[in-house]
């Protein structure tokens, strides 16, 4: 016999998804997040649903959005961010990932996955082709951008078509300057809304260092006439499972809720929901 809590969770999932996704590991990604929100906020689960439902409706019924994952520095987690956010968003939206980075890290990842990705994928560095992105029939197109200073023409062409930008950022003072430069030179002049996403967060020694870094991002002077850098409230913790994803050709929705994958599932789902809620609020106030 199912527990009352499980029945409650299923009711909430049915409210969130007008056409519920099939049961399986991908379903667990969203189930875990809904449970996590109820525990974290100590509210009844149903009270957490309106924003998520609004975001779902926005992506299914609104215009296509181009999301660029930016950062002119290797190893910051652009590919991992693009692939796993695409996987989470594909639970409620039609999603494509485009790799425009000549290093092709995301392309190699997708090749290993083959037909198992829950979203469409392609690679393209032809500037003339990038201008055609808005003709694609998707709710969201996520683009993994060049990770070096040598491909600024590709980055510029892509950002001319972009609606929103995410800049992964490890919680280290040495990592701020490259992200600051990319935002200052390419994102802010175009008026593109953006957020930094704290990535590879190590909490083994507690949250003290993380909270200090968050305070710096919120109160520091990085750009003229602006206090702080907009950031996601949620962040991505270090997890062993993520290190193997590119080699195995897997994404976060391929995993069931286990001790090894629980943090990664929760983190990427939380970020995806936060982003969709931000977009829903933009639509509501427009």
N, C-alpha and C positions, 0 to 999 in steps of 0.2 A: 504494500500500500504506500502511495506517495505521501511524503510529509506535507503538512500544511504550508510550510515555507517554500517547498518546491513548487506547489501549486500556485502560490502567490507570485513566485518568480516567473512561471510560465504565463500567467495572466498579464504581467507587466511586459514580457517580451512580445506577446501578441498585440498589445497596445502600441508598442514601439514599431513593430513591423506589420504593416497592413497585410502583406503576404509573407508569413514567417519563413525564414530560410530553413533548409533541411537540417535535421539534427545531425550533429557530428562535431568534429574538433573546431570548425569555424564558428559554430553556434556558441561554443564555450567561451570564445573571446568576448562576446557581448554579455553573456550570462554573468561571467565573472565581474565585469565592470559594473553592472547593475547592482549586484550583491555588494561590491566594494563601496559604492556610493551610499547605499543604505547604512552600512556599518560606520563609514567615516563620518557621516552627517547626523546619524542617529535619528533619521526621519523615516517615515513610512516610505517604502520604495516607490509607490505610485506618485508621491509628491515630487519625485525627481524626474518624471517623464516628460512634462510639457516642453521643456527646452530641447530635449533630444528629439521629440516628435516633430517639433517645429523645424529643426535642422534637417531632419529626414525629408520633410515635405519640401523644404527649400531646394535640396539637391535634386529631388525627383522632378520638381515642377519648374525650377528656375532656369536661368541661362547658364551655359557652360562656364566653368571657372578654370583658369590656368594658374596653377600653383607651382612656383619655382623654388627649389631647394638650393640655396646659394652659399658660397664660401670659396674664396680663392686660395685655398690651402688644402693639401691632401690630408687624409686621415681624420677628418672632423666628424664623419658619419653622414655625409650627404646621401650616399647610396643606400645605406641602411635605413635612413629616415624616409627616403622616397619610396622604397619598396614596401616597408612595413606600414606606413600610413596608407599607401594605395591598397594594401591587403585589407586593412580595417575598414576603409571607406567603401570598398567593394561589397561589403555586407549589405549596404543599403543604396548603392549608387553604381552607375556604370562608370568605370575608371580606366584610364590609359596612362601608362608611364612612357615617357620619351627620354632617352639618354642622348644628350647633346655634348657630353664630355668626351673629347678625343681619346682619353685614357680608357674609356669603354668598360669601366669596372662593373657598372650595372648591367651592361649588355652581356658580359661573361656570366654574371649571376643568372640572368634570365635564360641564357642558353642551357645552363645546367638544369634549370627548372623544367624546360621544355613546355609541354602542354599543361603543366600542373599549376601555373600561376592563376589566381582568381581574377586577374585583370588582363587587359591587352597591353602589349609592349612593342616598342619599336625604337630604333636609334636613328638619329639624323643630325648632321652637322652642316648641311647645306642651308645657308642663310635664307635663300629664296624659298625653301620649303617650310622653314619655321614660320614664315608669315601666313601660312595656310592653316595653322593649328586651329583657328576659330571655326573652320569649316568642319571639324571633326564632330561626330555625333556622340558625345559623352557628357556626363554630368561634371566630371572633374578630369582634367589632364594635369598630371604631376610630372615636372621636368627636373631631371638631375643635371645640373649645370656644370660647366668646366671648373676644375679645381686648381687652376694655375693662372698666373698673370699673363700667360702667352696667348690666351684665347679670348681676349676681351671683346673682339668683334662678334663672336658667337654669343657671348653672354649679353651683349648690348642688344643684338637682334632678338634674342629670346625675351628679354625683359620688356621690350617694346610691346609684347603681346601678353604680358603677365598681369594678373589681377591681384595676386597675393604672393608674398615671399616669406620663406622660413629660412633662418640662418642657424644651423646647429652650432652649439658652443659648449666646449668642455669647461667645467668650472675651474678655470686656471687663469690667473691674471695675464699670463703670456699669450693666451689665446684670444684676448679681447681685440687687440690691435688689427689683426687680419680681418676679423668680422666687421669691426668698425669701418675699416677702409672700404670694404665691399659695399656696405650700406651707404656710406657717405658718397662714394663715387658713382654708384650705379642704381641703387634702389630709391633712395630719398629724392634725388633730383627728378625722378619720374613720377613722384607722388604715389608710389605703390605702397599699400598697407603692408606691414611686416611684423614679425615677432621673432625673437631669438628663442631657440629651444635648447635648454640645457641638456647635454648629452653625456653619456659615460660618467654618470654621477656615482661616486663611491661613498656609501654610507656606513662602511664598516667601523669608522671611528665616530659615528654619530652625525648629527645634522648641523653641528656648529659651524663648520667651514662652509657648508652649503648656504646656510642662512646669512653668513657674512657676505658671500658672493652675491646672493639675491639682493641684499641691501645695497651693495655697490651698483648693481645694474639698475636698481630702482631710483637711486639718488645721485649717481655720478654725473659728471658733465662730459658727455661724449660728442655732442653735436651742438652747434650754435643755436641758441634760443630754445633749447629742449633739455629737460631734466630727465635723466635716465634713458634706458633703452626698453622699448616694449618687449615683454617676454611672456611666454606661456607660464601659467601657474603650475602646470604639471611638468614633469621632467622624465628623462629616460635614465634608469639606473643601469650600471654595469651588470651584465648577465652573460654567463658562459654560453648559453644557448645561441646568443646573437653572433658570437665569433664564428660559429660553424655554418651559419645560414648561407653565405655566399658560396662556400665550397660544396654544400649539399644541395643548393638550388631550392631552398625552402624559405618561406616567409612566416610571419608570426601566426597567421591563421591556420597553418598546417599543424599546430601543436595543440594538444589537449592540456587541460589544467593539471599540471604536476608541480612538484616542488621546484624543479629546475626551470620551468617555463613560466611560472605564475607571475613573477615580477614583470617580465617582458610583456606578457599578454595584457596585464593591467595597465602598464605605463603607456604603451602605444594606443590602446583603446581609449585611455583617458585623454591623450593628446588629440586624437581624432575627434572625439566628442567635443572637446573644448574648441577646436577649430570650427567645427560645424555650428556650434552655438554662437561663436563670434560672427560667422557669416549670416546666421539667422537674425541676429540683432541688427546687423547692417541692413538687411533687407527690410526689417520691420521699421527702422527709422528713416529709410530712404524716402 
